[in-house]
Amino acid sequence: MSIYETFIGLNPIVQSLIATLFTWGVTAIGAAGVFLFKEINHKVLDTMMGFTAGVMIAASFWSLLSPSIEMAGELNMPAWLPAAIGFLVGGYFIRLIDKFLPHLHLGLEKDQAEGPKTKLNKVSLLLLAITLHNIPEGLAIGVAFGAVAAGYPSATMAGAIALAIGIGIQNFPEGFAVSMPIRGTGASKKKSFFYGQLSAAVEPIAAMIGASIVVVARPLLPFALAFAAGAMIFVTVEEVIPESQTKGNSDLATLGLMIGFTIMMILDVALG
């Protein structure tokens, strides 16, 4: 029996765990860039952040919203209803976390931190911001594998794997984008790497939660897919895109976004 055959025979929660351990590992590889570079090249960083945004936008539609719309029809619901409700609720969910979780976006000073006032240091606030970013990515992967297990024709194993690969690809620059600013605060290379890779530790947890919910409550699946899409789009527009545009490299960031979008689109359409 091949590795792929063994994988597709696993419980969807285990599949989600394995997939997000992969995305976590890619984040760690990206974070290891702190051992190779002494300072941040903002042109490279902004291009990477744009790339990340492009992947997330493409994944939100092809891997999440489009299957949600198709599944609604299979469940005899208005096709637009789960997608619209789930999308808006997902965005609002991240807004609530954003409001009540102290965090600091990349490139900002500690006094510009968002959320409740806190005595946490700048490194911890940066880490919390990226952790918030990674929650919807983990949820998206978990829900995608749960959809396959539920047996919907519109959900395929290849599509779920494509989503995990796409998120893994964009996690590489994300790991670098976290570890380097932390290094810039005066932290050691080892500490910067540790916190950089730790930012993705929430993905396996979120993935298993997402897969568990849709396995137990199958009719919620179209809503759950759209929820993950809404959460990802909120993070992308509120955080990732603005961060890529603040250093005067908007053309490079936009080009990176278009490349990331195209790669994720090709992955999903070709494999899904």
N, C-alpha and C positions, 0 to 999 in steps of 0.2 A: 504494500500500500504506500502511495506517495505521500509526501508531506502535505500537499494540497488536499488530498483525499482525507487524510487524518484531520486536517484543520476544519474542513466543511462538516465533518461528523461530530464536532464538538458542540457543547451547549453554547448558545449565543452570548451568554455572559462571559464565558471563558474566551470565546472568540474576540469579544470586545476588549477583554483584558490583554490578550496577546497583541492585538492591533495597537493598543495605546501604549503598551510597553515598547513597541517599535517606535511610535512617535516620540515618546519620552527619550528613547535612546538617540534619536536623531537630534533632539534638542541638546542633549549632552555633547554630541559631536560638534554642534555649532558653538556651544559654550566653551569648548576646548580651544577655540580661536584665541582666547585670552592669553594662552601660553605662546602664541606665535606673533602677536601684534602688540606693540607698545601703546598705541593710541588709536582712537577712532578716526577712520576716514569717513567723514559725513556724507560724501557722495555715494560711497559704497553702502553705508548704513541706510540712507534714505531710499536708495534703489531697492535694497532688501526689504525694507518696510513696505514699500509700494508693491513689491512682489507678493508679500504676505497678504496684503489687502486684496489683490487680484485673485489669489487662490480662494480666499474666504468668500468673496462675492460669487465666484463661479460655483463653488461647492454648495453655497446656500440655495442656488436655483436648481442646478442639474441633479445634485445628490439628495436634496431635501424638499424643496417646494414642488418641483415637478412630480416626484413620486407621491407627495401628499395629495396633489390634485387628482392624480390617477386613482389612488386608493379610495378617495372619497366617492368616486363614481362606482367603484367595485362594491362599496358599502351602501349604495343607493342614497348617498347624501348629495346635496348641491355641491358641485365640484369646487366652488370657490370658498365654501364655508369653513372647513377645517384649516385651509391655508391662511385665510384672512384672520381668523380668531387666534390660531396658534402663533402666527407671525407677530401679531401685535402683543400678545401676552408674553412671548419670549423676549421681545425688546423691553417691555416694561419690567420684567423680572430682573434683567441685568441693570436697568435703571435703579431699581430698588437696592440691589447689592452695591451699586456704584455710590448710592447716597449714604448708605450706612456702614460701608467698609472703608476705613482710611487707606488711601493709596496715593501714589505719586507717579505721574506719567513720565516717560523717558524725556530727558532734555530739560526738565523743569527743576527749580530749586525747592528745597523742603517747605518753604513758606507758601508754596503754590499747591501743596497737597490738597486733595479733595476728600470729602467725607468728614466724619467727626474729628474734632481736635484730638491729638494723640501725642504721646511722648516717644513714639517709635522713631528709630533713626532712619536716615534716608535710604539705606540699603533695604531695610524691612519694608518700607513704603513702596519702593520700586518693585520688590518681589511680590507684594500683594497686588499691585496693578497688573502684572503679567499673569499672576494666578487667576485673577478675574477674567482676563483675556482667554485663558485656556479652558475654563469651565464649559463654554458652549462647544468648543472643539471636541472635548471628550463626550459630551452629551450626543453630539451629532453622530459620532462613530458608534456609540452604543445603540442608539435608536436605529441606525442603518442595519446593523447586524440583527437586531430584534425584528426588524421588518422582514428580513429574509427568512428567519425562523417561523414567522407568522404565516408564511406561504403566499404572500401577495404576488401576483404575476409581475407587477411593476417594480418589485424589489428583487435584485439579483445579488448573488455572492460576489460576482466580479465588480458590481457597482459599489458594494460596501468596501471591498478591498481597495478599489480605486480611490474612494474617499479617504481611507486611512493613509494611502500612499501620498495623496495630495497634501493632506494635513502634515504628514511627516516631512515632506519636501519644504513646506513653508516654516516648519519648526526649526530647520537648520539656521536660517538667518535670524529667526527669533531668539534662539539660544545665544547667538553672537551679540544680538542687539541688547540682551539683558546683561551678559557677563562683562562686556566692555564698559558700560556706564558705571557698573558697580566697582570695577577696577579704578575708574576715574574718581571715585569717592575716597580712594586711599586704601581700599581693601587689598589684601594679598591676592596673587593669582589663583592660589588654591581656593581661597574663600570665594573669590569672584566666580570661579568655575562651579563650585558647589552650589551657590545660590542661583547661578544661571541655569543649571540643569534641574534644580529643584522646582523651578517655576512650572515645569510640565508634570510634576508629580500628581497634580490634581486630575489630570486627564484620565488615568485608569479608574479612579474613583468615580468621576462623573460618567464615564462610559458604562461601567457596571450598573450604576443607578439607572441610566437611560435604558439599557437593555432589559433590566429587571422590570421596569414599569410597563414597557410595551409587551413583554412576554405574559405578564399577569393580566393586563388590561388591553386586549387586542384592539377593541374599537377606538382606543385613544391614539392609535398609531399615526393616523394622518395629522392629528393635532400635534403630536409629539415631534414629528418631522418638521412641521412648520414652526413650532416653538424653538427648535434648535436653530433653524434658519434665521428667525427673528433675533435671537440672541447673538448670533454671529454677525449679522448685519449691523446691529446696534454697536457692538464692540468695534467693528471695522470703521464705521462712520464717525463714532465719537472719539475713538482713540487712535487707531492705526493710521488712517489717512492723514489726520492733522499732524501727527508726529513726523510723518514722512515729508511734510511740506514746510517745516519751520526753519530750515537752514538754507533756504534759497536754492534748493535743488528740485524744484517742482517738476521740471521736465523729466529728469532722471527717475523721480519717484513715480510719475505717471507712466513712463515707459515700463518701469518695473511692474506696475500694476497690470498693464496690458499683457505683458509676457506671462505673469502669474495666472491671470484669467485664462489666457489661451491654453497654457499647459494643463490646467485643471479641467478645462472644457474638453480637451483632447482625451485626457485620461478617462473622464467619465463617459464620454460618448463612445470611445473606442472599446473600453472594457465593460461598461455598463449596459 
